[in-house]
Amino acid sequence: MGAADQDIAVEASLKTTGLGSASAKDDGVVPVIDLSQGTDEEIVEQLWKAATQVGFFSLTGHGIPQSLIDKAFEESQAFFEQPLEDKQKQSPVDMSINCGFEYFAQVRPSTGVADQKESLQVTAREKAMDGRWPSDHFESAAQDLLNASHALANKLLDLLQPLAVPHVAPQTLSKSHNLWSLDGQCTIRFLHYPPQDAETTKALLKEGYWRAGPHTDWANLTLLYQRPGQAGLECCANPRTGNPSEMYWTKVNPVEGAIAVNIGDMLARWSDGKLYSNLHRVRLPEDASKSRYSIAYFAQSDKSTLIETENNPPITAGDYILSRIQSNFEAAKKKKQEA
């Protein structure tokens, strides 16, 4: 079984073990790290502890202006409030380049059913977004947040690399991400979890639906922007790191001015498993009468980047992402056939 298949197998096992649907605690184990306080050595120590023990942390003091984040959310909400047909016309989806508007279409191997969400995916590859920007205002806000997120993710990777991937040259990870290059794979995804009435919510919960089913991210790092008062994100230490019977879900509540950050599968591979790619999900609340909005930035190495590790065979970042897509599709298809 290849690495991608193993990753998918972990997700697919959640339903049979019961871990995927287990309730979450609100115990505050996800640390809040202030990037503006302390020396680089002190910050690295905090980041490393969070990355190796939880896989998630909330980051303050990150330097991204709140006004820039707010503007991106304003444009996101304005887009998603439009009729479905208008959204589809403004940003037509093209799954071959992972771009455009998607509506209740993503099926997780952990659930076998579609996530209850809609999204607009922006892949920062040359010409990928031609004809897919909903408006000039949306493009401007998205580009500003994309650039700021890219710089922050690369800063975090530079801090973590000496411990996580010591066998490669300095800044190898950060230099492997290039926005709008011919083979760029970094993306920013605008997400909307629409409200549901009480009767529909009750039926969806009974059938095992989630706003986003349990999964790991494929990137090196994910930066997630959440809105205060719009909770639902939960994480769990990855079952690959210990005894699944001892694992539990914990809430990653929005923190004012903070960005939730998690390690992805790609960095877990770069690090030969030193870092955890953390399972996470977005719960469908019993009262789903209000929308949830979030924005996720995925720092993914360019397609041509060779991921060289000490314990795994080398693979390009492009082939790695492709293997994840293929494994995810086959697992979801199998679950659908079994249902």
N, C-alpha and C positions, 0 to 999 in steps of 0.2 A: 504494500500500500504506500503510495506516494505521500509527501508531506501535505499536499492540498487535500487529498482524500482523508488523511488522518484528522485534519482540522474540521472537515465536514462531518466526519464520524462523531466527533465530540458533540457538535451541535445536534446531530440526529439522535444521539443517545439521551438527550435531555428529557424527551417526552416519555420514554420507556422507564427511565429511572425515577421520574417524578420531580427531579430537581428543577426542570424548566418552569414548572407551574407553582413551585413552592412560594410561600409568601415572603415578603421582605421585612427586614428590621430597619429601624431608623436610629442606628447606634453611633453615627458620626465617625465611623472608621476611615472614611475617605478624607484624607488630610487636606487642609487649605494651606497653600504655600505662597508666601509673599516674595515674588521675584526681585523686589526692590530692596529687601532687607537682608543684610549679611554679606559676607564675602562669597566669591564664586565657589570656594571650597565648601562653605556651609550650605549654600543652596544646592550644590551637587549632592551633598549628603542627604538632604531632605528629598530631593527628586529620586535618588537611587532607592531610598527606603520605600517610598511610595510605589515606585515602578516594580520593585521586586516583591513587595508584600501584598499590595492591593491591585496595582495595575491602573489605578485611577487616582487623580488628584484634582482639586480645584485651584486655579492659579489666579492670584491677585498681583497687583504691582507689575502687570505685564506690559504697560506702556501703550496699549491700543486705546485711543480716545473713545469714551462712551458715546459721544455724538456720532461717531462713525458706525458703531454697532447699532445704535438706535435707528439711523438712517437706513441701514440694510434691512432691519426688521420692518420698518415702515413700507419700504418698497415690496418686501416679501408679502406682507399682509394685503397690500393693494392688489398685487397680482393674484393671489389665491382667492380673493373675494369675488373675482370675476366669474361669469358662467363657464362651465366646463369646456364648451366648444371654443370659446375665445382663448382659453389657456392653451388648448391643443393646437390652435392655429398660430398663436404667437410664438410658441416654442415647441415645434414638432419633435417628437422623440426619435432618436436614432440609436438603438441599442448597440450597433456595431462600433460606435465611437463613444457610447455611454454618455449621451447628451440629451437634454430636452426635458419636457414635462412628462411625468409618469403618474398615473392615477390608480391607486389600489392594485398595483401589479406585482409587487415584490413578495415572493413566497419564500419563507425561511425553511431550511431543512429541519429545524427544531420544532416547527409547528405544522408544516404542510398546508397552511392556509395563508391567504394574502394579508400583509400588514394593512392596518386601517389608516392609511395615510396617502397623501399626494406629495410630490416633490418636483423641484426643478433642479436638474443636475447640470452644472457647468464644469466641463473638462477643459483645463487650461492648456490646450494643444492647438497648434497653428490651424486656423480655419474651422476648428470644430464647432465654434459657436456662430459661424456665419448664418444669418437668417434665423437665429434662435434667441436673440436677446429680445425680451418682451417690449422694452422701451429704452430710450437713451438714458433716462433717469435710473432705471433698474441696472443697466450696464455699469453706469458710473459708480453707484453704491456697491455693487458686487465686486467690481475691480478694486475699489479702495479696500474693502474688507479682505479680499483675496490676497492683495499685496501685503497687508499688515499681518495676516495670518501666516503667510509664507515665511516672512522674516522671523516671526516669533517661533514657529516650528523649527526653523533651521537653528535658531539660537539654542533651543532646548536640545536638539540633536547634537550640537557641538559640545554642550555640557555633559551629555550622557555618553557620548561615543568612547572616551578614553576607558571607561569601565565596561561598557556594553560590548564594544567591538574594537578591542585593543590591537587586533592583528592587521588593521588597515591604516592607511596614512591619515593624519589629522584632516578633519573636515570632509572626509570621503562621503559621509552620509548627507551632510547639508549640500554639498556640491552636486549630489546626484539628482537634485530636484531643480528643474528649470521651468518657469512659467512660459507658456505659449511657444515652446520649442516644437520641432517636428514630431518628437516622440514623448512629449510631456504626458504625465499621468496624474498630476495633482488635480484635485477637484474640490469644488465648494458646492454643497447641496443645501438648498432651501427647502425646509420641511414644514408641512402643515398637517396636523392631526385634527380632522374636522369634528365638530360636536355631533353627538348622537342623542336621540330622545331616549327616555328611560326604558321603554319597551324594547327598542332595537338593541340598546346596550345590554340588557338582560339576556337577550337571545345570543348576542355575540359572545358574551362571557361564557355562556353555557356550552357553546361550540368551540371554545378554546382559542378565540381570536385575541390578538394583542394590537396595540398601536404599532409596536415593532417587536417581533418575536426575538427570543434570545439568540445572540450571534456574537461573533468577534469581527473586528474590522480587518480589512486586508492591508491597510496602509502601514507606514512606519509609525506615524503619530496621527491622532485625531484631536482636533480642537473643536469643542462643541459650545456654541453660544446658546444659553437658555434664558427665558424670561422669568423674573420673579413672579411667584404665584402660579406658575405653570409647571408643576412637578410631574413626576412619572418615571424619570430615568432611574434605573436600578442596575447595580453591577454585582458580580459574583467572582470570587477568586476562581481562576480556571481549573476545572477538574483534572487537567493534565499535571497540575502542580502538587497534587496530594490526594487524599481519600475523599471521593465525592460525597460520602456520607457526612463529612465534616464541613462541607461547603455550605454557604448560605448567601442569600441575596441581601444587599443593603442599599438604602436609598442614596442617590446622588442628587440631593436637592439643589435648586438654583441658589447661588450665593451672590448677593448684590455686588456687581462689578467684576465678578470672577468668570473664568473660562474653565469648563471641565475638560480635562485632558486624559487620554488613555493611550496605552501602548497597543500597536496593531501587530498582525501576524508577520508582516514583512520585517519589522524590527526584531520581533522574537526570533525569526530565522537568522537575520544578520548576527544576532547575539548568541547563537547556539543555545537558545533557551534560558539565558541568564535573566532575561526580562519576560514578563508575563503578558500575553495578549489576552485581555480580560473580556470575559463574557458579559454582555449587558443587554438590556431590554427596556422597552417603554410600556408600562402597564396601562391597560384600558381600565380607567376607574369606574366604579359603580355609578358615579355621577359624572357622565361624560358630556354634560351640557355646554361646556366651554371648550373652545379651541386650544390646542397647544401648538406653539410655533418654536422652531429651533433652526439653527444654521450650523452645519458641520463642515469643517475643512479637513480634507484627507491629504496628508503629505505622503505621496507615493513616488518612489524613485522613477526616473525616466525609463522607458522601455528598454533602451540599449544598456542600461547599467547592469553590470555583472555582480550578482550577490555571491560573494565568496566567503565561506565560513570554514571553520576548522573541522567540523563534524558532518557537514552535509555537502553533497555534490553542488558545484556551481550552477547557477541558473540566472538568466536575465530577468530583470524586474517585469518586463513585458510578458515573458512566458509564465512567470509566477502568477501574475494577475489573471492571465488567460486560464491557467490550470484551476484557479479558484472559481472562476466563472463557470467553467465546464463541470467541475465537481458539484458546485451548488445547484446547477441546472439538473444534473442527473439525479441528485439526492431528492430534490423537490419533486421531480417527475415520478420517482419511485414511490414517495409518500402519497402522492395523489392517486396512483394506481392502487395502492394498498387500502386507501380509504373506502 
